[in-house]
Amino acid sequence: MQPTLLILAAGMASRYGSMKQIQGFGPSGETIMDYSIYDAIRAGFTKVVFIIRKDFADDFKNIFEPKLKGKVEIDYVFQDLHSFTGSYPVPAERTKPWGTAHAVLCAKDAIKEPFAVINADDFYGRDAFEKAYAFLTREVSPKLYCIIGYELAKTLSDNGTVSRGVCQVDAAGNLVSIAERTKIYQDGDKITYEEGDKKFEVPYDSKVSMNFWGFDPSVFAYTEKIFGEFLQEQGANPKAEFFIPIIGDKLIRDGKGNIRVIPTSSQWFGVTYKEDAPGVQASLNALIAKGEYPSNLWK
């Protein structure tokens, strides 16, 4: 059974204003997402499921269907505030979606096979998809999931601080915990993060999560259970978010399984700040010049 790629794109409308304004970075107007899909297909993934908001489904389909038709199976899932809330009354002041783990849960009926999860607007690199594919076809199980671990130094921005999930890894290569560190930046020859008015050094070779996960479909039932607990504990807080690392952390703490941290040599890049955009274009142009990608992905 070939694995599926699940792309978290439900938040894109709010960032871009509308799908029509999705930013093209490649020489033929390709979005960052196009490169992820291209890398996934050549690694062996045969299906892509997009998690989007219902109100921009038509715009989204008009952009992606013509490019991808005949190249990969496509499905769409809508992240809705009321999905999987059961009898829990969604507070009237709650307007934003419940977070990335809830987005994954919304794909429960669309995915029955092992799958990878990525963000729509992060560039992950070919090596990451090849390693995820190998894991999902050979090793994944209800007791073993994975996360692609990036070298921290390869995920920083020249234009400001970033937030990263810093992974603590045991001797067997399994995740012990993810600590969300905000305000990380290059500080001379060190990498520093700030908390309050204090500065702390982060080891240079730290592995960080860029939200590239590999799951067995059994994760859906587990996530649904944890989401019910989350609603009871935090549902009344309009800003509370149900993130994927919550699932990973609980799985480990409950002794239900392990999460393998698979290191990648890939250079991550994305648009944390609008000033990052020229750098993203330059990085893609360099990869195209080296022959990593064609100048027109879908020709």
Secondary structure, 3 states (H helix, E strand, C coil): CCCEEEEECCCHHHHHCCHHHCCCCCCCCCCHHHHHHHHHHHHCCCEEEEEECHHHHHHHHHHHHHHHCCCCEEEEEECCCCCCCCCCCCCCCCCCCCCHHHHHHCCCCCCCCCEEEEECCEECCHHHHHHHHHHHHHCCECCEEEEEEEEHHHHCCCCCCEEEEEEEECCCCEEEEEEEEEEEEEECCEEEEEECCEEEEECCCCEEEEEEEEECCCHHHHHHHHHHHHHHHHCCCCCCCCCHHHHHHHHHHCCCCEEEEEECCCCCEECCCHHHHHHHHHHHHHHHHCCCCCCCCCC
